[in-house]
C-alpha cells in the first residue's frame, strides 16, 4: 500500500471564485505510480470547498463557469452574501478583537460568514476512485476548488492525497 501527499497553492481574488484543479490533481496522481485506490482533494481553509462538477464552457465576465455561478446564485438564497456587521451572529466582538490582536486582521475581513456556511454545505474534500492509474470522474467530471471568502485576495492551498497500490 502506497500513500502520497502533495499540495497546490493558488492565489484567489477578493470574490467567490472556483478554480479547476483537475489537471494538477491528475498530474499528481500519475506521479505517485499508484494504479488502484483512492485519491482525495481537500482544503483545510474553513471558507473554501472542493467539489465535483462538469465544465460549463461559458463563463461570466470574471471567468466563472456559468454552472458554478448558478451554484453560487442558488446558494446565496440560503446564505446571503455578508454585507454588513450584524447580518449574522458571527463574527462577534470577541472574535473581531482576537483576530485583530492575534492575527493582525482588519475588522471587515470578518464579513465572510456566508463563505463559512457555504463551505460547510458544499464540503471541503472530495474522494475519487483511482482505477488503472486514472481518476474516475465520469465523462464530464472536473474537480473544482472554491474560495468562498469574498473579503480579500488570499493564498490558498489544495491538498492532494493518494492511497492505494
Secondary structure, 3 states (H helix, E strand, C coil): CEEEEEEEEEEECCCCEEEECHHHHHHHHHHHCCCCEEEEEECCCCCEEEEEEECCCCECCCCCEHHHHHHHHHHCCCCCCCCCCCCCCCCCHHHHHHHHHHHCCCHHHHCCHHHHHHHHHHCCEEEEEEECCEECCCCCEEEEEEECCCCCCEEEEEEEEEEEC
